[in-house]
Amino acid sequence: MNTRKLSTHVLETSTGKAASNIKVTVYRLDEIQEWRAIRPSQTNADGRCLLLDQGEFPNGIYKLTFHVGAYFAAKNMTTLYPAIDIIADCNENQNYHIPLLLSPYGYTTYRGT
């Protein structure tokens, strides 16, 4: 049985705080090499979000689109990135936690635990 999960955690490095209420859309690359939207989600008050739970996360290539433009606009801040796409090859039977460290003019990501 597949018990793995896909999750994220978004932190705003310019303030050192969690980035809440960021819309995250999950896509999966299908057999004809087109992105298919699976579902939209949103980060909670701690900046965390469970994107795909056990049983709904088959092997494949996934794209996470973080809609950060609206987040910064709500804070009366400009940003270079209205959206950030992270593409990950999720073909091992493991949990995938993909944090995003964010500022208005830069970002970084990594595979967490």
Buried (B, 14 or more C-beta within 10 A) or exposed (E): EEEBBBBBBBBBBEEEEBBBEBBBBBBBBEEEEEBEEBEEBEBBEEBBBEBBEEEEBEEEBBBBBBBBBBBBEEEEEEBEBEEBEBEBEBEEEEBBBBBBBBBBEEBEBEEEE
